[in-house]
Amino acid sequence: MVGERRINGHLLARLVGPEADGRPYYLALGRAVSGLVLDGRVPTFTRLPAERDLAAALGVSRNTVTAAYTWLRENGFLDSRQGAGSWTVLPEGGSAPGVLMPRTDRIDLGVAAPSAVDGIQQAARLAVDQLAVHVGGIGYNVRGLPELRHAIARRYVERGLPTAPEQIFVTSGAMHAVALLMDILTEPGSSLLVESPTYPHALDAARRLEARVRTVGVTPSGWDMDHVLDAFRRIRPAAAYLIPDFQNPTGVLMDDRERAAVAAEARRAGSALIVDEGAAELAIDSGDLPAPLAAHDTDGRVFTVGSAAKSFWGGLRIGWVRTTPPMVERLTTARQRLDLSSSLLDQLTVTHLLADTLRIRAERSRQLRRNRDALVAALREKLPDWEFSSPSGGLVLWAGLPSAAASALAESASRHGVYVAPGPLFGADGTLERRVRLSYAHAPEVLVEGVDRLARAWTHTPSRPGRVHHGLLG
């Protein structure tokens, strides 16, 4: 792994430019680079440019860069070998929490799973009434129930993306869809480009398939598109997994221009795009939303994943892929190694809910706005030193801590009766110790109490980095 990733002097200089603020400059530079490593914007085991090259890009003396590299080595962020160069690493840390799953014995700010929308019981009753039409058959629909495929295709058309039912493949949840696509589009040892931070389940699926995970950074301000496009040019990944709609966990939204640029660069690189739209229907603030990334696809390389879990209810284990009809057939074949069909009753229920999408979207938006605003207000009152932006959609807030102590905070928070998702869960290599993800899926009064407990936990949190076992959560 050492030396496989590289970053040139020009790109590193641009990344550290706004971060390297202070004197002496070598120290500001070293801290800026360590911050990029901790935030996952420069992955671990990335070979840094030669001192001379970085000095030229920054317009400083080589001695300044030498001093910065020395500081990085002394503080555990850089390793070097004679004749092989220097590459980024992480300092040794302590222990950290293991797998995070939904918990009922604490206030759970870790898992982003909203309550069911109004109307779900009526939709389920209608689904039961329709069973008489289906019970004479075997109940398997390998590609998905025809009525549901029509309803999903119609929703894409309403969003401005022409889609036929034959382009829809129904799965047992979004992660089922992502895992199937990764299985088809990658091979052991092939490169898979992912965001950092990103959805932990997707990282886990990539590791099980033995893909070589490569990362591009996403900040609370959005994607560094020069870095993203450069990654496609350098790595030429077999596939990339992206979350352009209220990205999990940062909450940022990719604009139309950025989506078009990503689709074009992926086409030039010969890369497939797995686009996770699980939160695409969860806009909170008013304003025009960008078109689906697949609207910029010209040759069928964009595979869009959708889900009923976030929009309607997590108990409905229905997801889907929008793709080409030939790819639907490949997915049908791949699926049969795992299962034969999604739940018929769930598919019927989701079909009815999709017919009521506009009302449900408005209801969910009002609910999430109320919850988000309560969480934001409580954080600003109880934890004023934390940094964050109020997300314009989705289910989560990505908070920045004053020190690299996310894993330690998660341990302390658990003892105070609240669960949070520490940043390293969302990184490919244990970075992001200055970040935590907080879900605002709960009612305002629960969120206020959760933040109160979290503030007490923070006062008892040692300021230290910790290693984290890769957990799985929503």
C-alpha positions as CSV (number, residue, x, y, z in Angstrom):
1,M,0.0,0.0,0.0
2,V,2.9,2.4,0.8
3,G,3.7,4.5,-2.2
4,E,0.7,3.5,-4.3
5,R,-1.1,6.8,-3.5
6,R,0.7,10.0,-4.4
7,I,-0.1,13.7,-4.2
8,N,1.8,16.3,-6.2
9,G,3.2,19.5,-4.8
10,H,0.7,21.7,-6.7
11,L,-2.4,19.9,-5.3
12,L,-1.0,19.7,-1.8
13,A,-0.1,23.4,-1.8
14,R,-3.7,24.2,-2.9
15,L,-5.2,22.0,-0.2
16,V,-3.1,23.5,2.6
17,G,-3.2,27.1,1.4
18,P,-6.2,28.3,3.4
19,E,-5.3,26.0,6.4
20,A,-1.7,27.1,6.9
21,D,-2.4,30.2,8.9
22,G,0.0,31.3,11.6
23,R,3.7,31.7,12.4
24,P,6.1,30.1,12.4
25,Y,5.0,29.0,8.9
26,Y,6.7,25.5,9.1
27,L,4.5,24.8,12.1
28,A,1.4,26.1,10.5
29,L,2.2,24.0,7.4
30,G,2.8,20.8,9.5
31,R,-0.5,21.3,11.4
32,A,-2.4,22.0,8.1
33,V,-1.1,18.7,6.6
34,S,-1.9,16.7,9.8
35,G,-5.4,18.3,9.7
36,L,-5.8,17.1,6.1
37,V,-4.8,13.6,7.2
38,L,-7.1,13.6,10.2
39,D,-10.1,14.8,8.0
40,G,-9.4,12.1,5.4
41,R,-8.7,14.7,2.6
42,V,-5.2,13.2,2.3
43,P,-5.5,9.5,2.9
44,T,-3.0,7.6,5.0
45,F,-0.1,5.9,3.1
46,T,-0.1,8.7,0.6
47,R,3.4,9.6,-0.7
48,L,4.0,13.3,-0.1
49,P,5.8,15.4,-2.7
50,A,9.5,15.9,-2.5
51,E,10.5,18.8,-0.2
52,R,11.9,20.7,-3.2
53,D,8.6,20.3,-5.2
54,L,6.3,21.4,-2.3
55,A,8.6,24.3,-1.5
56,A,8.3,25.5,-5.1
57,A,4.6,25.1,-5.2
58,L,4.2,27.1,-1.9
59,G,6.8,29.7,-2.8
60,V,8.8,29.1,0.4
61,S,12.3,27.8,1.1
62,R,13.1,24.1,1.2
63,N,14.2,24.5,4.8
64,T,10.7,25.5,5.7
65,V,9.2,22.3,4.2
66,T,12.0,20.2,5.7
67,A,11.0,21.6,9.2
68,A,7.3,20.9,8.5
69,Y,8.0,17.3,7.5
70,T,10.2,16.9,10.6
71,W,7.3,18.1,12.8
72,L,5.0,15.7,11.0
73,R,7.3,12.8,11.6
74,E,7.9,13.7,15.3
75,N,4.1,13.9,15.9
76,G,3.3,10.6,14.2
77,F,1.8,11.8,10.9
78,L,4.7,11.0,8.6
79,D,6.9,8.0,8.0
80,S,10.0,8.0,5.8
81,R,12.4,5.5,4.3
82,Q,15.7,6.2,2.7
83,G,15.3,6.3,-1.1
84,A,11.5,5.6,-0.8
85,G,10.2,9.1,0.2
86,S,7.7,10.0,2.9
87,W,4.1,9.0,3.3
88,T,1.3,9.9,5.7
89,V,0.4,7.7,8.7
90,L,-1.7,8.1,11.8
91,P,-0.3,8.5,15.4
92,E,-0.8,5.6,17.7
93,G,-4.1,5.9,19.6
94,G,-6.1,4.3,22.3
95,S,-9.2,2.1,22.1
96,A,-12.5,3.1,20.6
97,P,-16.1,1.9,20.4
98,G,-17.1,-1.1,18.3
99,V,-20.1,-1.7,16.2
100,L,-22.9,0.9,16.6
101,M,-26.4,-0.4,16.1
102,P,-29.8,1.0,17.0
103,R,-30.2,1.2,20.8
104,T,-33.3,1.7,22.9
105,D,-31.6,1.9,26.3
106,R,-30.0,5.3,25.4
107,I,-30.8,8.4,23.4
108,D,-29.5,7.3,20.1
109,L,-28.0,10.2,18.0
110,G,-25.9,7.7,16.0
111,V,-28.4,5.9,13.8
112,A,-30.2,8.0,11.1
113,A,-33.5,6.2,11.1
114,P,-36.7,8.3,11.1
115,S,-40.1,7.2,12.3
116,A,-42.7,6.0,9.9
117,V,-44.6,8.6,7.9
118,D,-48.4,9.1,8.3
119,G,-50.3,6.9,6.0
120,I,-48.0,3.9,6.2
121,Q,-50.7,1.8,8.0
122,Q,-53.3,2.6,5.4
123,A,-50.8,1.7,2.6
124,A,-50.1,-1.6,4.3
125,R,-53.8,-2.4,4.6
126,L,-54.3,-1.7,0.9
127,A,-51.3,-4.0,0.2
128,V,-52.9,-6.8,2.2
129,D,-56.2,-6.3,0.3
130,Q,-54.2,-6.8,-2.9
131,L,-52.7,-10.1,-1.8
132,A,-55.6,-12.0,-3.2
133,V,-54.4,-11.1,-6.7
134,H,-51.0,-12.6,-6.0
135,V,-51.4,-15.6,-3.7
136,G,-52.2,-17.9,-6.6
137,G,-48.6,-17.4,-7.9
138,I,-45.3,-18.3,-6.3
139,G,-44.7,-14.8,-4.9
140,Y,-41.3,-14.3,-6.5
141,N,-40.5,-11.3,-8.6
142,V,-36.7,-11.4,-9.2
143,R,-36.6,-8.1,-11.0
144,G,-39.3,-6.6,-8.8
145,L,-43.1,-6.3,-8.8
146,P,-44.2,-4.8,-12.1
147,E,-46.5,-2.2,-10.3
148,L,-43.6,-1.1,-8.2
149,R,-41.2,-0.8,-11.1
150,H,-43.7,1.4,-12.9
151,A,-44.2,3.6,-9.8
152,I,-40.4,4.1,-9.3
153,A,-39.9,4.9,-13.0
154,R,-42.8,7.4,-12.8
155,R,-41.1,9.1,-9.9
156,Y,-37.9,9.5,-11.8
157,V,-39.9,11.0,-14.7
158,E,-41.4,13.5,-12.2
159,R,-37.9,14.5,-11.2
160,G,-37.0,15.2,-14.8
161,L,-35.2,12.0,-15.7
162,P,-36.9,9.9,-18.4
163,T,-37.1,6.4,-17.2
164,A,-38.9,3.2,-18.3
165,P,-40.0,0.4,-15.9
166,E,-37.5,-1.9,-17.7
167,Q,-34.7,0.2,-16.3
168,I,-35.7,-0.5,-12.6
169,F,-34.4,-3.4,-10.5
170,V,-36.0,-3.8,-7.1
171,T,-33.8,-5.0,-4.2
172,S,-34.1,-5.7,-0.5
173,G,-32.9,-2.3,0.7
174,A,-30.3,0.2,-0.6
175,M,-27.3,-1.7,0.7
176,H,-28.4,-4.9,-1.1
177,A,-28.4,-2.8,-4.3
178,V,-24.9,-1.3,-3.5
179,A,-23.4,-4.7,-2.7
180,L,-24.8,-6.2,-5.9
181,L,-23.4,-3.4,-8.0
182,M,-20.0,-3.5,-6.4
183,D,-19.9,-7.2,-6.9
184,I,-20.7,-6.8,-10.7
185,L,-18.6,-3.7,-11.3
186,T,-15.4,-4.6,-9.4
187,E,-13.0,-7.5,-9.0
188,P,-10.6,-8.3,-6.2
189,G,-7.8,-5.9,-6.4
190,S,-9.5,-3.4,-8.7
191,S,-9.8,0.2,-7.6
192,L,-13.0,1.6,-6.1
193,L,-13.1,5.4,-5.5
194,V,-15.2,6.5,-2.5
195,E,-15.7,9.8,-0.6
196,S,-14.1,10.4,2.7
197,P,-16.1,10.5,4.9
198,T,-18.7,8.1,3.5
199,Y,-21.4,5.5,4.4
200,P,-19.8,2.8,6.6
201,H,-21.9,-0.1,5.1
202,A,-20.5,0.7,1.6
203,L,-16.9,0.7,2.9
204,D,-17.6,-2.7,4.5
205,A,-19.0,-4.1,1.3
206,A,-15.9,-2.9,-0.6
207,R,-13.6,-4.6,1.9
208,R,-15.5,-7.9,1.7
209,L,-15.1,-7.8,-2.1
210,E,-11.4,-7.1,-1.6
211,A,-11.5,-3.9,-3.7
212,R,-8.6,-1.4,-3.4
213,V,-10.4,1.5,-1.8
214,R,-9.2,5.0,-2.9
215,T,-10.6,8.1,-1.3
216,V,-11.4,11.7,-2.2
217,G,-12.2,14.2,0.5
218,V,-15.6,15.8,1.2
219,T,-15.6,18.8,3.6
220,P,-18.5,20.6,5.3
221,S,-18.2,23.0,2.4
222,G,-18.6,20.3,-0.3
223,W,-16.4,18.5,-2.8
224,D,-13.0,19.7,-3.9
225,M,-13.8,19.1,-7.5
226,D,-10.2,19.6,-8.7
227,H,-9.2,16.8,-6.3
228,V,-12.2,14.6,-7.4
229,L,-11.5,14.9,-11.1
230,D,-7.8,14.4,-10.6
231,A,-8.5,11.2,-8.8
232,F,-10.5,9.8,-11.8
233,R,-7.6,10.8,-14.1
234,R,-4.9,9.3,-11.9
235,I,-6.6,6.2,-10.5
236,R,-9.0,5.3,-13.4
237,P,-11.1,3.3,-10.9
238,A,-13.3,0.5,-12.0
239,A,-16.1,2.2,-10.2
240,A,-16.8,5.0,-7.8
241,Y,-19.4,5.2,-5.0
242,L,-20.8,8.7,-4.5
243,I,-23.5,10.3,-2.4
244,P,-24.3,13.6,-4.1
245,D,-27.6,14.3,-2.4
246,F,-27.2,15.5,1.2
247,Q,-24.1,13.4,1.5
248,N,-23.8,11.0,4.4
249,P,-22.4,12.2,6.8
250,T,-21.5,15.7,5.8
251,G,-25.0,16.7,4.6
252,V,-23.6,18.6,1.6
253,L,-25.3,18.8,-1.8
254,M,-23.5,18.5,-5.2
255,D,-24.7,21.1,-7.7
256,D,-25.5,20.6,-11.3
257,R,-22.2,21.8,-12.6
258,E,-20.3,19.4,-10.4
259,R,-22.5,16.5,-11.3
260,A,-21.9,17.1,-15.0
261,A,-18.2,17.3,-14.4
262,V,-18.1,14.0,-12.5
263,A,-20.1,12.2,-15.1
264,A,-17.9,13.5,-17.9
265,E,-14.6,12.6,-16.1
266,A,-15.9,9.2,-15.2
267,R,-16.7,8.6,-18.9
268,R,-13.2,9.6,-19.9
269,A,-11.7,7.4,-17.2
270,G,-13.9,4.4,-18.2
271,S,-15.3,4.3,-14.6
272,A,-18.8,3.2,-13.5
273,L,-20.6,5.5,-11.0
274,I,-22.7,4.0,-8.2
275,V,-24.8,6.9,-7.1
276,D,-26.5,6.6,-3.7
277,E,-29.7,8.7,-3.7
278,G,-31.1,7.4,-0.4
279,A,-31.6,10.9,0.9
280,A,-32.5,12.6,-2.4
281,E,-36.1,13.2,-1.3
282,L,-35.2,14.7,2.1
283,A,-34.8,18.3,1.2
284,I,-35.5,20.6,4.2
285,D,-34.9,24.1,3.0
286,S,-36.8,25.5,0.0
287,G,-35.0,26.0,-3.3
288,D,-34.5,24.1,-6.6
289,L,-32.8,20.8,-6.3
290,P,-30.2,19.7,-8.9
291,A,-31.2,17.1,-11.4
292,P,-30.2,13.5,-10.6
293,L,-26.6,12.7,-11.5
294,A,-27.9,10.2,-14.1
295,A,-29.3,13.1,-16.1
296,H,-25.7,13.7,-17.2
297,D,-25.1,10.1,-18.2
298,T,-24.7,9.5,-21.9
299,D,-23.6,5.9,-22.1
300,G,-25.3,3.9,-19.2
301,R,-22.4,4.1,-16.7
302,V,-24.4,5.8,-13.9
303,F,-26.2,3.3,-11.6
304,T,-28.6,5.1,-9.3
305,V,-29.6,3.5,-6.0
306,G,-32.8,4.5,-4.2
307,S,-34.5,3.4,-1.1
308,A,-37.8,3.5,0.8
309,A,-36.1,3.5,4.2
310,K,-35.3,7.1,4.7
311,S,-38.3,8.6,2.9
312,F,-41.0,6.3,4.3
313,W,-39.7,4.0,7.1
314,G,-36.7,1.8,7.8
315,G,-39.0,-1.2,8.4
316,L,-39.8,-1.3,4.6
317,R,-36.8,-3.1,3.3
318,I,-37.2,-2.0,-0.3
319,G,-34.5,-0.5,-2.5
320,W,-33.9,-0.2,-6.2
321,V,-31.4,0.4,-9.0
322,R,-32.1,2.6,-12.0
323,T,-29.9,1.4,-14.8
324,T,-30.1,0.0,-18.4
325,P,-32.2,-3.0,-19.3
326,P,-29.1,-5.2,-20.0
327,M,-27.8,-4.3,-16.6
328,V,-31.1,-5.3,-15.0
329,E,-30.5,-8.8,-16.5
330,R,-27.0,-8.9,-15.0
331,L,-28.4,-7.9,-11.6
332,T,-31.0,-10.6,-11.9
333,T,-28.4,-13.2,-12.4
334,A,-26.2,-11.9,-9.6
335,R,-29.1,-11.7,-7.2
336,Q,-29.8,-15.3,-7.3
337,R,-26.6,-16.1,-5.5
338,L,-28.2,-14.3,-2.4
339,D,-32.0,-14.4,-2.7
340,L,-34.8,-14.7,-5.2
341,S,-37.1,-11.7,-4.5
342,S,-37.9,-8.9,-2.1
343,S,-40.9,-9.1,0.2
344,L,-44.1,-8.9,-1.9
345,L,-46.1,-7.2,0.9
346,D,-43.4,-4.5,1.3
347,Q,-43.3,-4.0,-2.4
348,L,-47.1,-3.5,-2.6
349,T,-46.9,-1.1,0.4
350,V,-44.2,1.0,-1.2
351,T,-46.1,1.2,-4.4
352,H,-49.0,2.8,-2.6
353,L,-46.7,5.2,-0.7
354,L,-45.0,6.3,-4.0
355,A,-48.4,7.4,-5.2
356,D,-48.5,9.8,-2.3
357,T,-44.9,11.1,-2.6
358,L,-45.6,14.8,-2.7
359,R,-47.7,14.8,0.5
360,I,-45.1,12.6,2.3
361,R,-42.2,14.7,1.1
362,A,-43.9,17.9,2.5
363,E,-44.6,16.1,5.8
364,R,-41.2,14.7,6.2
365,S,-39.6,18.1,5.4
366,R,-41.6,19.8,8.1
367,Q,-40.7,17.1,10.6
368,L,-37.0,17.2,9.8
369,R,-36.9,21.0,9.8
370,R,-38.3,21.1,13.3
371,N,-35.9,18.4,14.5
372,R,-32.8,19.9,12.8
373,D,-33.5,23.4,14.1
374,A,-33.9,22.0,17.6
375,L,-30.6,20.2,17.4
376,V,-28.7,23.2,16.0
377,A,-30.1,25.5,18.7
378,A,-29.2,23.0,21.5
379,L,-25.6,22.5,20.1
380,R,-25.0,26.3,19.8
381,E,-26.2,26.8,23.4
382,K,-24.6,23.8,25.1
383,L,-21.5,23.2,22.9
384,P,-20.6,26.6,21.5
385,D,-17.0,25.6,20.6
386,W,-18.1,22.9,18.2
387,E,-18.1,23.8,14.5
388,F,-20.8,22.8,12.1
389,S,-23.1,23.9,9.3
390,S,-26.9,23.6,9.4
391,P,-27.6,21.0,6.6
392,S,-30.2,21.9,4.0
393,G,-31.5,18.3,3.9
394,G,-30.9,14.7,4.9
395,L,-31.0,13.3,8.4
396,V,-27.6,14.1,9.9
397,L,-25.3,16.9,11.1
398,W,-21.5,16.6,10.8
399,A,-20.0,18.4,13.8
400,G,-16.3,19.4,14.3
401,L,-14.7,19.0,17.7
402,P,-12.2,21.4,19.2
403,S,-9.8,18.4,19.5
404,A,-9.2,15.0,18.0
405,A,-11.3,13.0,20.5
406,A,-14.3,11.6,18.6
407,S,-13.8,8.0,19.7
408,A,-13.1,9.0,23.3
409,L,-16.3,11.1,23.2
410,A,-18.3,8.2,22.0
411,E,-17.2,6.1,25.0
412,S,-17.9,9.0,27.4
413,A,-21.3,9.7,25.8
414,S,-22.4,6.1,26.2
415,R,-21.7,6.3,30.0
416,H,-23.9,9.5,30.0
417,G,-26.8,7.7,28.3
418,V,-26.4,8.9,24.7
419,Y,-24.9,7.3,21.6
420,V,-23.1,9.2,18.9
421,A,-21.3,8.1,15.7
422,P,-17.6,9.0,15.9
423,G,-15.9,10.2,12.7
424,P,-13.5,7.3,12.2
425,L,-16.5,5.0,11.4
426,F,-16.9,7.0,8.2
427,G,-13.3,7.0,7.1
428,A,-11.5,4.4,5.1
429,D,-8.5,4.3,7.4
430,G,-9.3,5.5,10.9
431,T,-9.1,9.2,10.2
432,L,-11.7,11.9,11.1
433,E,-11.1,11.9,14.9
434,R,-12.2,15.6,15.0
435,R,-15.7,14.8,13.8
436,V,-18.9,13.2,15.0
437,R,-22.1,12.5,13.2
438,L,-25.4,13.4,14.9
439,S,-28.8,12.3,13.7
440,Y,-31.8,14.5,14.1
441,A,-34.3,11.8,13.4
442,H,-35.7,12.2,17.0
443,A,-38.3,14.6,18.2
444,P,-37.0,18.0,19.4
445,E,-37.4,17.3,23.1
446,V,-35.4,14.1,22.8
447,L,-32.7,15.9,20.8
448,V,-32.4,18.7,23.4
449,E,-32.0,16.1,26.2
450,G,-29.5,14.2,24.1
451,V,-27.3,17.3,23.6
452,D,-27.5,18.1,27.3
453,R,-26.1,14.7,28.1
454,L,-23.6,15.0,25.3
455,A,-22.3,18.3,26.7
456,R,-21.8,16.7,30.1
457,A,-20.0,13.8,28.4
458,W,-17.7,16.2,26.6
459,T,-16.5,17.8,29.8
460,H,-15.3,14.3,30.8
461,T,-13.7,13.4,27.5
462,P,-9.9,13.2,27.4
463,S,-8.4,14.9,24.4
464,R,-6.8,12.0,22.6
465,P,-7.2,10.2,19.3
466,G,-8.4,6.6,19.4
467,R,-8.5,3.8,17.0
468,V,-12.0,2.6,15.8
469,H,-13.4,-0.7,14.7
470,H,-15.4,-0.1,11.5
471,G,-19.0,-0.1,12.7
472,L,-22.2,-0.4,10.8
473,L,-25.1,2.1,11.1
474,G,-27.6,4.0,9.1
